[in-house]
Amino acid sequence: MMAKNILGGPLVLCSTDPMTGWQRDGCCNTDSNDHGLHTVCAEVTAEFLAFSQSAGNDLSTPRPEFGFPGLQPGDRWCLCAGRWEEARRAGFAPEVVLEACHEKTLEVTLLGHLQAHAVQP
């Protein structure tokens, strides 16, 4: 079954450089083992990375033992929906690629919030 995005269409690729996704397939797919709900395709910013680090999740430091290169501003990454919503409320939400955000994201945040932070074409 094809995964759907928050707009009701097919879920599209988020990033392969760096390779992202709960399943490390480049898409923000999810399954029953993904307790963090890594479903928001975000284009990270320096402000968001600093916010995330201050909240206990350092996404900037490479962790080669986990195959994680560390993120730089401008990278696209499948974020936990709850962390994105937390960042939004704090004023640090990065922009998102709507077509690459899994529909399960809508269990955590509103479509309008995501649309307000959409990457502009």
MOBEL-V576700 format. One record per residue. N is the residue number from 1. RES is the residue in one small letter. SS is DSSP state (alpha for helix, beta for strand, coil for the rest). NEAR is the number of other ideal C-beta (glycine too) atoms within 12 Angstrom. Layout:
BEGIN
n=(N	N)
res=(RES	RES)
ss=(SS	SS)
near=(NEAR	NEAR)
END
This chain:
BEGIN
n=(1	2	3	4	5	6	7	8	9	10	11	12	13	14	15	16	17	18	19	20	21	22	23	24	25	26	27	28	29	30	31	32	33	34	35	36	37	38	39	40	41	42	43	44	45	46	47	48	49	50	51	52	53	54	55	56	57	58	59	60	61	62	63	64	65	66	67	68	69	70	71	72	73	74	75	76	77	78	79	80	81	82	83	84	85	86	87	88	89	90	91	92	93	94	95	96	97	98	99	100	101	102	103	104	105	106	107	108	109	110	111	112	113	114	115	116	117	118	119	120	121)
res=(m	m	a	k	n	i	l	g	g	p	l	v	l	c	s	t	d	p	m	t	g	w	q	r	d	g	c	c	n	t	d	s	n	d	h	g	l	h	t	v	c	a	e	v	t	a	e	f	l	a	f	s	q	s	a	g	n	d	l	s	t	p	r	p	e	f	g	f	p	g	l	q	p	g	d	r	w	c	l	c	a	g	r	w	e	e	a	r	r	a	g	f	a	p	e	v	v	l	e	a	c	h	e	k	t	l	e	v	t	l	l	g	h	l	q	a	h	a	v	q	p)
ss=(coil	coil	coil	beta	beta	coil	coil	coil	coil	beta	coil	coil	coil	coil	coil	beta	coil	coil	beta	coil	coil	coil	coil	coil	coil	coil	coil	coil	coil	coil	coil	coil	coil	coil	coil	coil	coil	beta	beta	beta	beta	beta	beta	coil	coil	alpha	alpha	alpha	alpha	alpha	alpha	alpha	alpha	alpha	coil	coil	coil	coil	coil	coil	coil	coil	beta	alpha	alpha	alpha	coil	beta	coil	coil	coil	coil	coil	coil	coil	beta	beta	beta	beta	beta	alpha	alpha	alpha	alpha	alpha	alpha	alpha	alpha	alpha	alpha	coil	coil	coil	coil	beta	beta	coil	alpha	alpha	alpha	coil	beta	alpha	alpha	alpha	alpha	alpha	coil	coil	coil	alpha	alpha	alpha	alpha	alpha	alpha	coil	beta	coil	coil	coil)
near=(8	13	29	24	32	37	22	16	16	18	34	25	23	40	29	17	15	24	22	35	32	31	21	22	20	24	34	45	35	30	20	9	11	22	13	22	30	37	45	52	41	46	33	40	29	19	18	37	30	21	29	31	21	18	21	11	27	17	37	24	17	15	15	9	8	11	12	20	21	20	34	21	20	19	29	34	47	46	51	31	37	25	36	43	27	25	35	29	17	18	13	27	30	38	33	42	38	34	27	41	50	44	30	29	44	25	18	29	32	18	21	13	26	36	21	16	33	26	24	11	7)
END
